Amino acid sequence: MAYWLFKTEPHEYSIDDLALAGSSGAPWDGIRNYQARNLLRDQVALRDRVLIYHSSCSAVGVVGIARISRTAYVDPDQYDSTSPYYDHKATADAPRWYRVDLVFEALFPKRVSLATIKNTPQLSDMVLLRQPRLSIQPVTDSQWRQINALANAGC
């Protein structure tokens, strides 16, 4: 099993929205960065665990955990000309974009802020700090444990 950090803008789709999707889970769509796409398509595996990170908001940080419930499949939005994720270069024979499905696992008792991550020496080598705009990122076992410890500290 591998660990990941998936970024989302909570005004678009939050961890609360994922929780409301229930046990059937929800598609993680809208990925339009080639590096993130390659990670989704080639490395993210069934039952991998995911840190959900809220970005572009007043309370930036890791807010909870999800699990991969379906591995990469073609994102149909790339073919829909009415979708904001439409890609006129994508074809059925040569899809460009993929998505996975996630299932909510847990809301953290407290958010692990970006400032906390930056100020925690054990997390200094996180991809989040080196490539802050990448929306799908690998997380090491030790980073996973540290984030979880910070989220549950004092609870």
C-alpha positions as CSV (number, residue, x, y, z in Angstrom):
1,M,0.0,0.0,0.0
2,A,1.2,3.5,-0.8
3,Y,0.3,6.9,0.6
4,W,-0.7,10.0,-1.3
5,L,-1.7,13.6,-0.7
6,F,-4.6,14.8,-2.9
7,K,-5.3,18.6,-3.0
8,T,-8.7,20.0,-3.5
9,E,-10.3,23.4,-3.2
10,P,-13.1,23.0,-0.6
11,H,-15.4,25.5,-2.3
12,E,-15.3,23.1,-5.3
13,Y,-15.2,19.7,-3.4
14,S,-14.4,19.3,0.3
15,I,-13.8,16.4,2.5
16,D,-17.3,16.9,3.8
17,D,-18.6,16.4,0.2
18,L,-16.6,13.2,0.1
19,A,-18.0,12.0,3.4
20,L,-21.6,12.7,2.0
21,A,-20.8,10.4,-0.9
22,G,-20.9,7.5,1.5
23,S,-19.6,4.0,1.0
24,S,-20.0,4.1,-2.8
25,G,-17.3,6.8,-2.9
26,A,-16.9,9.5,-5.5
27,P,-14.8,10.2,-8.5
28,W,-11.7,12.4,-8.1
29,D,-11.9,14.3,-11.3
30,G,-10.6,17.5,-12.9
31,I,-6.9,16.5,-12.8
32,R,-5.3,18.4,-15.7
33,N,-1.6,18.3,-14.9
34,Y,0.5,15.7,-16.8
35,Q,2.6,14.8,-13.8
36,A,-0.4,14.3,-11.5
37,R,-2.2,12.4,-14.3
38,N,0.8,10.0,-14.7
39,L,0.8,9.3,-10.9
40,L,-3.0,8.6,-11.0
41,R,-2.8,6.4,-14.1
42,D,0.5,4.6,-13.3
43,Q,1.0,4.4,-9.6
44,V,-2.1,5.0,-7.5
45,A,-3.4,1.5,-6.5
46,L,-6.6,0.0,-5.0
47,R,-6.8,0.6,-1.3
48,D,-3.9,3.1,-1.2
49,R,-4.6,5.7,1.4
50,V,-4.9,9.4,0.8
51,L,-4.4,12.6,2.8
52,I,-7.0,15.1,1.8
53,Y,-5.5,18.6,1.6
54,H,-7.7,21.7,1.4
55,S,-6.0,24.4,-0.7
56,S,-7.0,27.9,-2.0
57,C,-8.9,28.7,1.1
58,S,-8.5,30.4,4.5
59,A,-7.8,27.2,6.3
60,V,-5.2,25.5,4.1
61,G,-4.0,22.1,5.3
62,V,-4.5,18.4,5.6
63,V,-8.0,17.7,6.9
64,G,-8.6,13.9,6.8
65,I,-8.1,10.6,5.1
66,A,-9.6,8.7,2.2
67,R,-9.0,5.4,0.4
68,I,-8.7,4.6,-3.3
69,S,-11.8,2.5,-4.1
70,R,-11.3,2.4,-7.9
71,T,-8.1,2.7,-9.8
72,A,-7.5,4.9,-12.8
73,Y,-10.1,5.0,-15.6
74,V,-10.7,7.5,-18.4
75,D,-12.2,10.8,-17.3
76,P,-15.3,11.2,-19.4
77,D,-15.4,14.9,-18.8
78,Q,-12.6,15.4,-21.3
79,Y,-15.1,14.5,-24.1
80,D,-17.9,16.7,-22.9
81,S,-17.8,20.1,-24.6
82,T,-20.0,21.6,-21.9
83,S,-17.6,20.6,-19.1
84,P,-14.9,22.9,-17.7
85,Y,-12.6,19.8,-18.1
86,Y,-13.2,19.4,-21.8
87,D,-10.1,18.7,-23.9
88,H,-10.6,19.1,-27.6
89,K,-7.4,17.0,-28.2
90,A,-8.7,14.0,-26.3
91,T,-10.2,11.1,-28.3
92,A,-11.6,7.7,-27.4
93,D,-8.6,6.1,-29.0
94,A,-6.2,8.4,-27.2
95,P,-7.6,9.6,-23.9
96,R,-5.5,12.2,-22.2
97,W,-7.0,12.4,-18.7
98,Y,-7.9,9.9,-15.9
99,R,-9.6,9.8,-12.6
100,V,-9.8,7.5,-9.6
101,D,-12.6,7.0,-7.1
102,L,-12.2,7.7,-3.4
103,V,-14.0,6.6,-0.3
104,F,-14.0,8.8,2.9
105,E,-12.3,7.3,5.9
106,A,-11.8,10.0,8.5
107,L,-12.0,13.6,9.3
108,F,-9.0,14.7,11.4
109,P,-9.7,16.0,14.9
110,K,-7.7,19.0,13.9
111,R,-6.4,20.3,10.6
112,V,-2.6,20.1,10.0
113,S,-1.9,23.5,8.5
114,L,0.7,24.2,5.9
115,A,2.5,26.4,8.5
116,T,2.7,23.3,10.8
117,I,4.0,21.2,8.0
118,K,6.6,23.8,7.1
119,N,7.7,24.0,10.7
120,T,8.0,20.3,11.3
121,P,11.5,19.1,10.5
122,Q,10.3,15.5,9.9
123,L,8.2,16.8,7.0
124,S,10.8,19.1,5.4
125,D,11.2,16.8,2.4
126,M,7.5,16.5,1.5
127,V,6.7,17.0,-2.2
128,L,4.1,19.6,-1.0
129,L,7.0,21.9,0.0
130,R,9.0,21.3,-3.2
131,Q,6.2,21.3,-5.7
132,P,3.4,23.2,-4.0
133,R,1.1,23.3,-7.1
134,L,1.1,19.5,-7.8
135,S,-2.3,18.2,-6.9
136,I,-1.5,14.5,-6.6
137,Q,1.7,13.7,-4.6
138,P,3.3,10.7,-3.0
139,V,3.7,10.6,0.8
140,T,6.3,8.4,2.5
141,D,5.4,6.1,5.4
142,S,7.1,8.3,7.9
143,Q,5.4,11.5,6.6
144,W,2.1,9.7,6.8
145,R,2.7,8.8,10.4
146,Q,3.9,12.3,11.3
147,I,0.9,14.0,9.7
148,N,-1.5,11.6,11.5
149,A,0.3,12.3,14.8
150,L,0.0,16.0,14.3
151,A,-3.7,15.7,13.5
152,N,-4.3,13.8,16.7
153,A,-1.9,15.6,19.0
154,G,-3.7,16.8,22.2
155,C,-6.9,15.0,21.3
